[in-house]
Amino acid sequence: MTTIPEFSPGCFGSAVAFKKDDTVCRGCKFAEPCEPAHIEAQAALRERYGIKTTQQVLSDQKQAREAEKAARQASKDATVLVLPKKTQDLIDRLDRGNYDVKGKFSRGENPFGQSMRFMQIVGHLLLNLKDVRLNRQLLAAAFVKKLEWQQGTADAHARMAIQALEHIGAIANNDGVISLRN
């Protein structure tokens, strides 16, 4: 606690009155010992009323951004661990191939071209079957018919396609019925 010098003005050490660049404060012979008293009084008021300095606000914002980034990374890491390996491989392939899946779907285009035939079928069905409840069983049936796959292979690829497209945010999955996300 600061000792108030004898004969100092009533504003000495005030949390609000002291201004280092003010002409009155610069001319005052008590300005030098007043500044630390002012800083101490300001800190006491801020603590009492929960007022934060600009530096504290910026620090809090930075900590919040870092915590959010860490949470997103943890969520991403947890999701990666939950997804089956083949599904993760498909997601990685979509990322590497720059397919712009969500962008092309939003423009009404099939993003898969000829590179992944089973995904091309998924894209075609998502774009063209508006009134049909598209689900994993229907996708698998399309794979069996169009690609002449065995039922087990078709089921696995249908599950993988749905998980991958849902993971990247291209489709919504409501109780097994899939549709393009708006």
Backbone as CSV, one residue per row, in Angstrom:
resi,resn,N_x,N_y,N_z,CA_x,CA_y,CA_z,C_x,C_y,C_z
1,MET,0.841,-1.175,0.000,0.000,0.000,0.000,0.881,1.232,0.000
2,THR,0.472,2.202,-0.794,1.248,3.421,-0.962,0.953,4.410,0.162
3,THR,2.017,5.038,0.635,1.857,6.088,1.643,1.591,7.393,0.910
4,ILE,0.595,8.129,1.353,0.249,9.399,0.710,1.126,10.483,1.318
5,PRO,1.893,11.189,0.453,2.780,12.247,0.968,1.981,13.412,1.586
6,GLU,2.599,14.069,2.560,1.964,15.205,3.211,1.807,16.345,2.214
7,PHE,0.682,17.018,2.255,0.321,18.158,1.412,0.102,17.786,-0.059
8,SER,-0.109,16.517,-0.351,-0.399,16.122,-1.738,-1.844,16.484,-2.053
9,PRO,-2.147,16.707,-3.325,-3.512,17.083,-3.700,-4.478,15.911,-3.472
10,GLY,-5.756,16.183,-3.418,-6.775,15.168,-3.166,-6.857,14.107,-4.258
11,CYS,-6.361,14.430,-5.438,-6.406,13.456,-6.533,-5.234,12.477,-6.487
12,PHE,-4.343,12.621,-5.519,-3.153,11.791,-5.457,-3.515,10.303,-5.451
13,GLY,-2.959,9.565,-6.411,-3.147,8.119,-6.477,-4.531,7.688,-6.925
14,SER,-5.324,8.626,-7.434,-6.676,8.286,-7.873,-6.628,7.282,-9.024
15,ALA,-7.544,6.321,-8.980,-7.606,5.294,-10.027,-8.059,5.886,-11.344
16,VAL,-8.797,7.001,-11.309,-9.321,7.572,-12.546,-8.759,8.949,-12.882
17,ALA,-8.272,9.707,-11.898,-7.863,11.083,-12.157,-6.460,11.207,-12.758
18,PHE,-5.534,10.330,-12.406,-4.156,10.454,-12.888,-4.050,10.138,-14.373
19,LYS,-3.410,11.067,-15.095,-3.130,10.856,-16.513,-1.712,11.351,-16.766
20,LYS,-0.854,10.441,-17.108,0.573,10.727,-17.256,0.842,11.841,-18.266
21,ASP,0.052,11.884,-19.338,0.300,12.870,-20.395,-0.494,14.163,-20.223
22,ASP,-1.293,14.268,-19.176,-2.091,15.460,-18.935,-1.180,16.595,-18.450
23,THR,-1.469,17.827,-18.887,-0.612,18.966,-18.504,-0.647,19.222,-17.007
24,VAL,-1.790,19.004,-16.366,-1.895,19.236,-14.926,-1.032,18.218,-14.180
25,CYS,-1.145,16.952,-14.566,-0.362,15.911,-13.892,1.134,16.079,-14.168
26,ARG,1.501,16.488,-15.389,2.929,16.679,-15.695,3.527,17.806,-14.873
27,GLY,2.731,18.800,-14.574,3.229,19.949,-13.808,3.208,19.740,-12.305
28,CYS,2.577,18.684,-11.845,2.438,18.435,-10.410,3.735,17.851,-9.847
29,LYS,4.192,18.388,-8.694,5.428,17.879,-8.096,5.243,16.512,-7.456
30,PHE,3.983,16.048,-7.340,3.703,14.718,-6.779,3.457,13.651,-7.863
31,ALA,3.654,14.016,-9.135,3.340,13.117,-10.251,4.133,11.809,-10.172
32,GLU,5.413,11.905,-9.825,6.253,10.705,-9.813,5.780,9.675,-8.777
33,PRO,5.540,10.045,-7.515,5.035,9.039,-6.570,3.544,8.724,-6.778
34,CYS,2.827,9.605,-7.509,1.392,9.403,-7.739,1.138,8.250,-8.721
35,GLU,2.002,8.116,-9.739,1.767,7.102,-10.780,1.682,5.684,-10.220
36,PRO,2.644,5.215,-9.393,2.498,3.858,-8.852,1.272,3.700,-7.948
37,ALA,0.911,4.774,-7.223,-0.282,4.719,-6.368,-1.529,4.606,-7.251
38,HIS,-1.534,5.347,-8.350,-2.637,5.288,-9.316,-2.783,3.861,-9.878
39,ILE,-1.659,3.244,-10.283,-1.676,1.889,-10.851,-2.197,0.891,-9.814
40,GLU,-1.771,1.056,-8.565,-2.216,0.173,-7.488,-3.719,0.333,-7.235
41,ALA,-4.204,1.566,-7.241,-5.627,1.821,-7.013,-6.464,1.270,-8.174
42,GLN,-5.955,1.440,-9.386,-6.663,0.907,-10.562,-6.775,-0.616,-10.492
43,ALA,-5.672,-1.256,-10.110,-5.670,-2.718,-10.015,-6.662,-3.186,-8.950
44,ALA,-6.738,-2.461,-7.827,-7.669,-2.835,-6.761,-9.123,-2.714,-7.232
45,LEU,-9.419,-1.635,-7.957,-10.789,-1.464,-8.476,-11.124,-2.542,-9.518
46,ARG,-10.185,-2.819,-10.396,-10.428,-3.848,-11.422,-10.702,-5.203,-10.778
47,GLU,-9.915,-5.509,-9.752,-10.107,-6.792,-9.078,-11.460,-6.835,-8.369
48,ARG,-11.821,-5.761,-7.700,-13.074,-5.715,-6.949,-14.286,-5.873,-7.866
49,TYR,-14.247,-5.243,-9.043,-15.412,-5.250,-9.934,-15.265,-6.182,-11.137
50,GLY,-14.178,-6.932,-11.183,-13.994,-7.905,-12.258,-13.746,-7.272,-13.616
51,ILE,-13.117,-6.119,-13.629,-12.826,-5.427,-14.887,-11.476,-5.913,-15.404
52,LYS,-11.450,-6.284,-16.667,-10.206,-6.793,-17.248,-9.542,-5.721,-18.098
53,THR,-8.208,-5.748,-18.091,-7.463,-4.846,-18.969,-7.515,-5.390,-20.385
54,THR,-7.139,-4.555,-21.326,-7.106,-4.988,-22.725,-6.184,-6.187,-22.877
55,GLN,-5.054,-6.171,-22.209,-4.108,-7.288,-22.275,-4.747,-8.570,-21.735
56,GLN,-5.496,-8.465,-20.644,-6.148,-9.641,-20.078,-7.207,-10.184,-21.033
57,VAL,-7.974,-9.278,-21.650,-9.003,-9.698,-22.604,-8.349,-10.398,-23.790
58,LEU,-7.276,-9.804,-24.323,-6.574,-10.411,-25.453,-5.987,-11.766,-25.065
59,SER,-5.439,-11.845,-23.860,-4.884,-13.109,-23.383,-5.981,-14.164,-23.240
60,ASP,-7.135,-13.754,-22.692,-8.264,-14.682,-22.560,-8.739,-15.159,-23.924
61,GLN,-8.807,-14.234,-24.893,-9.237,-14.598,-26.244,-8.253,-15.577,-26.877
62,LYS,-6.963,-15.309,-26.667,-5.946,-16.204,-27.222,-6.054,-17.587,-26.596
63,GLN,-6.256,-17.638,-25.280,-6.411,-18.921,-24.596,-7.659,-19.654,-25.085
64,ALA,-8.741,-18.905,-25.323,-9.977,-19.520,-25.813,-9.773,-20.094,-27.212
65,ARG,-9.068,-19.344,-28.082,-8.788,-19.838,-29.433,-7.927,-21.093,-29.377
66,GLU,-6.905,-21.080,-28.521,-6.034,-22.250,-28.391,-6.798,-23.454,-27.845
67,ALA,-7.692,-23.214,-26.873,-8.497,-24.307,-26.314,-9.448,-24.866,-27.369
68,GLU,-10.050,-23.965,-28.170,-10.957,-24.414,-29.236,-10.195,-25.220,-30.285
69,LYS,-9.001,-24.749,-30.631,-8.179,-25.465,-31.607,-7.792,-26.845,-31.063
70,ALA,-7.420,-26.895,-29.795,-7.060,-28.177,-29.183,-8.268,-29.109,-29.136
71,ALA,-9.449,-28.561,-28.847,-10.661,-29.383,-28.802,-10.998,-29.917,-30.193
72,ARG,-10.854,-29.056,-31.223,-11.112,-29.516,-32.593,-10.139,-30.615,-32.979
73,GLN,-8.873,-30.445,-32.615,-7.870,-31.459,-32.940,-8.164,-32.757,-32.195
74,ALA,-8.539,-32.639,-30.923,-8.870,-33.839,-30.143,-10.084,-34.542,-30.738
75,SER,-11.067,-33.746,-31.159,-12.257,-34.326,-31.785,-11.885,-35.009,-33.093
76,LYS,-11.033,-34.351,-33.869,-10.589,-34.930,-35.135,-9.814,-36.221,-34.889
77,ASP,-8.922,-36.193,-33.897,-8.144,-37.387,-33.566,-9.057,-38.516,-33.108
78,ALA,-10.060,-38.178,-32.284,-10.981,-39.203,-31.792,-11.792,-39.781,-32.940
79,THR,-12.214,-38.921,-33.871,-12.992,-39.389,-35.020,-12.151,-40.305,-35.884
80,VAL,-10.906,-39.921,-36.085,-10.028,-40.745,-36.906,-9.865,-42.126,-36.284
81,LEU,-9.790,-42.182,-34.958,-9.613,-43.462,-34.293,-10.879,-44.322,-34.371
82,VAL,-12.049,-43.688,-34.448,-13.308,-44.411,-34.462,-13.604,-44.982,-35.845
83,LEU,-13.200,-44.281,-36.890,-13.498,-44.723,-38.250,-12.710,-45.982,-38.609
84,PRO,-13.347,-46.887,-39.339,-12.613,-48.054,-39.820,-11.490,-47.634,-40.775
85,LYS,-10.457,-48.454,-40.861,-9.280,-48.122,-41.663,-9.640,-47.863,-43.125
86,LYS,-10.477,-48.700,-43.710,-10.831,-48.519,-45.125,-11.603,-47.220,-45.343
87,THR,-12.447,-46.874,-44.388,-13.173,-45.608,-44.488,-12.194,-44.441,-44.401
88,GLN,-11.260,-44.513,-43.461,-10.255,-43.454,-43.343,-9.416,-43.367,-44.611
89,ASP,-9.074,-44.513,-45.205,-8.333,-44.513,-46.466,-9.124,-43.810,-47.566
90,LEU,-10.439,-44.051,-47.613,-11.285,-43.394,-48.611,-11.318,-41.888,-48.374
91,ILE,-11.453,-41.468,-47.121,-11.451,-40.035,-46.795,-10.122,-39.410,-47.207
92,ASP,-9.021,-40.075,-46.902,-7.704,-39.575,-47.293,-7.597,-39.469,-48.814
93,ARG,-8.128,-40.446,-49.509,-8.102,-40.423,-50.979,-8.919,-39.244,-51.521
94,LEU,-10.068,-38.979,-50.896,-10.883,-37.836,-51.305,-10.149,-36.529,-51.044
95,ASP,-9.450,-36.454,-49.913,-8.675,-35.251,-49.594,-7.531,-35.050,-50.579
96,ARG,-6.798,-36.105,-50.857,-5.650,-36.003,-51.782,-6.101,-35.680,-53.206
97,GLY,-7.249,-36.208,-53.594,-7.721,-36.048,-54.968,-8.375,-34.712,-55.242
98,ASN,-8.534,-33.865,-54.240,-9.170,-32.563,-54.422,-10.479,-32.682,-55.189
99,TYR,-11.353,-33.549,-54.713,-12.615,-33.794,-55.399,-13.631,-32.667,-55.227
100,ASP,-13.467,-31.809,-54.232,-14.435,-30.743,-53.938,-15.836,-31.335,-53.869
101,VAL,-15.988,-32.340,-53.051,-17.226,-33.109,-52.994,-18.414,-32.214,-52.644
102,LYS,-18.316,-31.463,-51.552,-19.447,-30.633,-51.129,-19.760,-29.556,-52.158
103,GLY,-18.728,-28.936,-52.719,-18.940,-27.880,-53.711,-19.628,-28.385,-54.965
104,LYS,-19.160,-29.519,-55.465,-19.766,-30.075,-56.683,-21.185,-30.560,-56.424
105,PHE,-21.412,-31.203,-55.292,-22.776,-31.634,-54.977,-23.706,-30.418,-54.910
106,SER,-23.233,-29.311,-54.311,-24.085,-28.124,-54.196,-24.394,-27.518,-55.560
107,ARG,-23.518,-27.750,-56.538,-23.761,-27.256,-57.906,-24.518,-28.281,-58.755
108,GLY,-24.877,-29.418,-58.161,-25.621,-30.442,-58.874,-24.751,-31.321,-59.749
109,GLU,-23.457,-31.372,-59.457,-22.522,-32.186,-60.239,-22.095,-33.402,-59.423
110,ASN,-21.791,-34.487,-60.131,-21.261,-35.682,-59.475,-19.748,-35.498,-59.358
111,PRO,-19.209,-35.421,-58.154,-17.790,-35.125,-57.976,-16.842,-36.282,-58.278
112,PHE,-17.362,-37.472,-58.544,-16.492,-38.636,-58.589,-16.060,-39.065,-59.977
113,GLY,-16.646,-38.553,-61.030,-16.190,-38.884,-62.375,-16.032,-40.376,-62.572
114,GLN,-14.947,-40.780,-63.216,-14.708,-42.201,-63.511,-13.695,-42.849,-62.559
115,SER,-13.124,-42.077,-61.634,-12.027,-42.601,-60.831,-12.457,-43.652,-59.806
116,MET,-13.594,-43.480,-59.190,-14.082,-44.435,-58.202,-15.514,-44.784,-58.597
117,ARG,-15.658,-45.863,-59.286,-16.954,-46.230,-59.869,-18.046,-46.354,-58.808
118,PHE,-17.735,-46.978,-57.675,-18.774,-47.134,-56.648,-19.189,-45.792,-56.067
119,MET,-18.246,-44.853,-55.927,-18.584,-43.525,-55.424,-19.345,-42.724,-56.480
120,GLN,-19.056,-42.987,-57.738,-19.799,-42.338,-58.815,-21.276,-42.751,-58.737
121,ILE,-21.517,-44.027,-58.452,-22.895,-44.516,-58.303,-23.572,-43.836,-57.113
122,VAL,-22.845,-43.716,-56.007,-23.394,-43.041,-54.824,-23.764,-41.606,-55.182
123,GLY,-22.852,-40.901,-55.849,-23.117,-39.519,-56.248,-24.328,-39.415,-57.159
124,HIS,-24.415,-40.316,-58.125,-25.548,-40.318,-59.059,-26.872,-40.509,-58.310
125,LEU,-26.900,-41.464,-57.392,-28.123,-41.725,-56.645,-28.500,-40.538,-55.750
126,LEU,-27.508,-39.936,-55.105,-27.780,-38.784,-54.241,-28.344,-37.611,-55.040
127,LEU,-27.824,-37.415,-56.247,-28.269,-36.289,-57.069,-29.618,-36.541,-57.737
128,ASN,-29.929,-37.785,-58.050,-31.104,-38.059,-58.873,-32.287,-38.688,-58.153
129,LEU,-32.094,-39.274,-56.990,-33.211,-39.907,-56.281,-33.704,-38.993,-55.159
130,LYS,-34.491,-38.020,-55.531,-34.981,-37.051,-54.538,-36.161,-37.601,-53.739
131,ASP,-37.025,-38.383,-54.382,-38.238,-38.860,-53.720,-38.088,-40.252,-53.123
132,VAL,-36.905,-40.842,-53.235,-36.673,-42.198,-52.737,-35.851,-42.107,-51.453
133,ARG,-36.202,-42.939,-50.480,-35.447,-42.966,-49.218,-34.159,-43.762,-49.457
134,LEU,-33.076,-43.042,-49.716,-31.793,-43.675,-50.020,-31.134,-44.130,-48.722
135,ASN,-30.789,-45.405,-48.666,-30.143,-45.948,-47.473,-29.046,-46.930,-47.898
136,ARG,-28.392,-47.524,-46.909,-27.274,-48.434,-47.175,-27.721,-49.642,-48.006
137,GLN,-28.875,-50.178,-47.723,-29.341,-51.358,-48.459,-29.574,-51.049,-49.940
138,LEU,-30.125,-49.860,-50.219,-30.357,-49.474,-51.607,-29.029,-49.251,-52.337
139,LEU,-28.068,-48.632,-51.649,-26.729,-48.452,-52.242,-26.100,-49.806,-52.546
140,ALA,-26.167,-50.716,-51.592,-25.580,-52.051,-51.789,-26.250,-52.753,-52.965
141,ALA,-27.573,-52.636,-53.083,-28.285,-53.266,-54.198,-27.824,-52.675,-55.534
142,ALA,-27.579,-51.370,-55.553,-27.089,-50.727,-56.779,-25.693,-51.237,-57.129
143,PHE,-24.854,-51.431,-56.125,-23.505,-51.955,-56.368,-23.568,-53.379,-56.918
144,VAL,-24.450,-54.186,-56.352,-24.601,-55.580,-56.817,-25.034,-55.580,-58.281
145,LYS,-26.005,-54.728,-58.603,-26.540,-54.717,-59.963,-25.562,-54.100,-60.960
146,LYS,-25.036,-52.928,-60.660,-24.195,-52.206,-61.623,-22.763,-52.728,-61.700
147,LEU,-22.215,-53.137,-60.562,-20.814,-53.549,-60.535,-20.647,-55.067,-60.453
148,GLU,-21.764,-55.758,-60.315,-21.772,-57.210,-60.217,-20.933,-57.712,-59.041
149,TRP,-21.048,-57.013,-57.919,-20.329,-57.394,-56.718,-21.145,-58.403,-55.917
150,GLN,-20.451,-59.130,-55.057,-21.112,-60.003,-54.089,-21.787,-59.114,-53.035
151,GLN,-22.807,-59.634,-52.370,-23.570,-58.853,-51.404,-22.687,-58.324,-50.267
152,GLY,-21.778,-59.143,-49.751,-20.901,-58.711,-48.656,-20.003,-57.547,-49.055
153,THR,-19.438,-57.615,-50.251,-18.587,-56.528,-50.762,-19.416,-55.265,-50.939
154,ALA,-20.595,-55.411,-51.505,-21.475,-54.268,-51.737,-21.877,-53.613,-50.419
155,ASP,-22.236,-54.420,-49.418,-22.607,-53.881,-48.104,-21.447,-53.108,-47.480
156,ALA,-20.257,-53.674,-47.543,-19.085,-53.019,-46.954,-18.796,-51.685,-47.631
157,HIS,-18.882,-51.651,-48.954,-18.613,-50.415,-49.681,-19.715,-49.377,-49.463
158,ALA,-20.947,-49.808,-49.337,-22.044,-48.879,-49.052,-21.837,-48.230,-47.679
159,ARG,-21.489,-49.055,-46.682,-21.225,-48.544,-45.335,-20.055,-47.570,-45.352
160,MET,-18.994,-47.937,-46.064,-17.803,-47.097,-46.146,-18.123,-45.758,-46.828
161,ALA,-18.883,-45.785,-47.913,-19.228,-44.562,-48.639,-20.051,-43.625,-47.759
162,ILE,-21.019,-44.188,-47.047,-21.862,-43.360,-46.176,-21.028,-42.744,-45.057
163,GLN,-20.181,-43.541,-44.421,-19.348,-43.013,-43.337,-18.425,-41.909,-43.838
164,ALA,-17.805,-42.116,-44.997,-16.870,-41.122,-45.528,-17.593,-39.830,-45.888
165,LEU,-18.713,-39.928,-46.586,-19.443,-38.722,-47.001,-20.041,-37.996,-45.801
166,GLU,-20.467,-38.752,-44.810,-20.981,-38.127,-43.596,-19.844,-37.432,-42.844
167,HIS,-18.688,-38.072,-42.794,-17.534,-37.516,-42.081,-17.086,-36.187,-42.691
168,ILE,-17.095,-36.085,-44.010,-16.642,-34.835,-44.640,-17.762,-33.801,-44.727
169,GLY,-18.961,-34.156,-44.261,-20.054,-33.194,-44.188,-20.843,-33.040,-45.472
170,ALA,-20.736,-33.986,-46.390,-21.448,-33.885,-47.665,-22.878,-34.387,-47.572
171,ILE,-23.140,-35.316,-46.644,-24.489,-35.872,-46.526,-24.967,-35.798,-45.089
172,ALA,-26.274,-35.866,-44.962,-26.897,-35.994,-43.644,-27.416,-37.422,-43.539
173,ASN,-27.274,-38.023,-42.378,-27.720,-39.388,-42.156,-28.753,-39.356,-41.038
174,ASN,-30.020,-39.502,-41.415,-31.109,-39.477,-40.446,-31.693,-40.872,-40.312
175,ASP,-31.300,-41.562,-39.248,-31.789,-42.920,-38.980,-31.569,-43.848,-40.168
176,GLY,-30.413,-43.721,-40.802,-30.055,-44.607,-41.908,-30.456,-44.095,-43.275
177,VAL,-31.295,-43.080,-43.341,-31.683,-42.483,-44.626,-30.734,-41.333,-44.899
178,ILE,-30.068,-41.396,-46.070,-29.062,-40.377,-46.371,-29.606,-39.408,-47.417
179,SER,-29.118,-38.175,-47.325,-29.481,-37.143,-48.308,-28.355,-36.130,-48.344
180,LEU,-28.307,-35.379,-49.427,-27.285,-34.342,-49.552,-27.542,-33.260,-48.499
181,ARG,-26.469,-32.768,-47.939,-26.559,-31.686,-46.960,-26.618,-30.379,-47.726
182,ASN,-27.508,-29.500,-47.270,-27.658,-28.186,-47.934,-26.546,-27.266,-47.571
